[in-house]
């Protein structure tokens, strides 16, 4: 996985927020979508994508009366990422105080029955893999939280916090846990990330046969410390 293009607020022409609130904790990433219809834009056409993001910001600020676009980041079907409130700012998107207190809001720019593209899913996982984690004082995992291997955090969807169809067809993909294979763990290459995923599984699941040592250089004292 390579890092997606992440466009700053200045680059998409964001309005200034009317106020900002710091997010004190960060241990869940909540997926969102646009609602019953797809937002209107051409994936991969930056000007078209940026215009769609500005329309959403205008709606949230002028229509809803919120301080800014509600989301932390917005993800186009092209995989392009647009900075919303960014990391470390409380969102208005999750539909519950706890959700807003402890979670970042990641918005897929799609609606209705549209399924997320591979590019959008990869960008979502890049954000999940790089989200700063601050354990929250809440005793319980977030509702229906899907534990992220190797990270002290969970994923869930807007509908896990309140009654809504959001995040549409993103939700079954979350439930499938197919995204596990796209976690990055801060490594440079997919091969390194794959190795880290195997390591976490080997350490947490005694029945898991990792094949962990395949392809690794042999240590001069390779009889030392082997588990298998
Ligand atoms: Zn939502």
Boltz pocket constraint, residues with backbone or C-beta under 6 A from the ligand:
constraints:
  - pocket:
      binder: B
      contacts: [[A, 31], [A, 32], [A, 33], [A, 93], [A, 158], [A, 166], [A, 167]]
      max_distance: 6.0
